[in-house]
Amino acid sequence: MLNGKTILITGGTGSFGQKCTEMILNAFQPEKLIIFSRDELKQFEMSNRFSVNDYNCLRYFIGDVRDRERLYRAFAGVDYIIHAAALKQVPAAERNPFEVIKTNIIGAQNIVDAAIDCGVKKVIALSTDKAANPVNLYGATKLCSDKLFIAGNSYSGQWETKFSVVRYGNVIGSRGSVVPLLKKMRSKGIVPVTHPEMTRFWITLEQGVNFVLRCLAMAEGGELFVPKIPSMKLADLVEAVAPGCRHDIVGIRPGEKIHEVMITEDDARHTLEFDDYFIIEPEFNWWSNKNHLSRGGKPLTEGFVYASNTNNRWLTPSELKDYVGGS
């Protein structure tokens, strides 16, 4: 689907964006692959790894999703957009609420408007488990963002731009994740633990990119895709990364949950289950799920909740060690 097409990745210099760039360049022959981000240093560093001399389809485009006019310039001639730009650090979001709203909510609105007006075929936006029953500002802004992208399918009308969302859990090894912090602290023999019973969903960067590209191909417009991924206990993760270290219980940070949810009981009433993913369907009067039903989708049972502490798949200690690596 991506061969001969123009793809733009917002937040393209982040952990997801760089892995997505690598995998697209390895598997497809796009006409153009545009890296859109606001940090010139990160673009310079990324261009040393992915040079326009080695990949003549690559374009580096400085801009901010807050800047509506810049998006119109960037989206001209684009077929597909993968929206990964966000302010996502939970404590920083609690301290800087206006900034997070400008990027995660106003930025989403700008993308919807510019994509429709520029004739983009499909937009797929990255979300987070923190958007389900949010308790912090980051999660609340991402829930609002999700709603804007889903509603974008009603706005697009005759222009037929399709908007969909992918929601998944913590990404192992991404910038700002707990794993690099634990590796840094373990040399001291003491590592911080917020709550020993805390659980999280886990996914690798490669798995995340694969799922997003797969959903981009499947998207009819309006879906919120959720992968079936394993859970782990924070205490088990700490033992895998820093075996033998003493645990310093520091308490839950502002805005954190003990367990995460990706499908709430209310969402489950209009969700289809597949072998390795779910689709939360939009509540549009024009929505038709016949294509997804033909792929084997089945409605969920009443009262279903997809939560990290009641998940039916858990990472074993050996799997955790393989995931996080020893270095």
Beta strands, then each sheet from edge to edge (+ up, - down):
strand 1: 6-10
strand 2: 32-37
strand 3: 58-62
strand 4: 80-83
strand 5: 122-128
strand 6: 162-168
strand 7: 170-172
strand 8: 190-193
strand 9: 199-204
strand 10: 224-227
strand 11: 231-233
strand 12: 246-249
strand 13: 261-263
strand 14: 271-273
strand 15: 277-280
strand 16: 298-299
strand 17: 306-307
sheet 1: 3+ 2+ 1+ 4+ 5+ 6+ 10+ 15- 14+ 16-
sheet 2: 7+ 9+ 11-
sheet 3: 8+ 12+
sheet 4: 13+ 17-
end
